[in-house]
Amino acid sequence: MKKLAFVFIIALSLTALNSCREKTTGEKVEDAVESAADDAGDAVEDAADEVEDALD
């Protein structure tokens, strides 16, 4: 029983440590690219709305 509890505590500790790690440079770049793509998509939608409004 003690062995099972010990394994459980170790597993939880490893999970907690893994989730608290800092992002790598690659992950930061990926997040920045996704953010830029979202912003560009929003700008295109806004421009399309303005063109529609101007044509009406």
N, C-alpha and C positions, 0 to 999 in steps of 0.2 A: 504494500500500500504506500509506503514512504517513497519507493522507487517511482511509482506512477505519479505521485504528487510532484516529485522532483522534476520528472520529465515534463509535466504540464507547466510548471513554473518556468523552466528553461525555454519551452516553446513560446510562451507568452512574452518573455523577455526579448527573445530574438525578433519576434514580430514587432514589438514596440520600438526596438532599436532600428529596425529596417524602415519603418514608416517615418521616423524622425530624421532620416539622413538628408543632407543637403542635395540640391539638384546638381547634376553634372553640367558641364558647359553645353553638351549636346542637348540636354533637356531644356536648358534655358533658351538656346537658339530655336528649338522646336516650338516652344511657347511663344517666342517673339514672332516667328513666322506665322503661326496660327492667328495671333492677334492682328498682325498686319493684314493678313488675308481677310479676316472678319471686317476690319476697318475699311478695306478697299471695297468689299462687297456692299457694305452699308453706304459708302459714298456713291457707288454706281446706282444703287436703288434710289437714293436721294436725287441724283441727277436725272434719272428716268422719270421720277415723280414731277420734278420741275419742268421737264420737257413736255410731259402730258398736260400739266397745268397751263403752260404757255400756249399749247396748241388748242386748248379749249377756249 
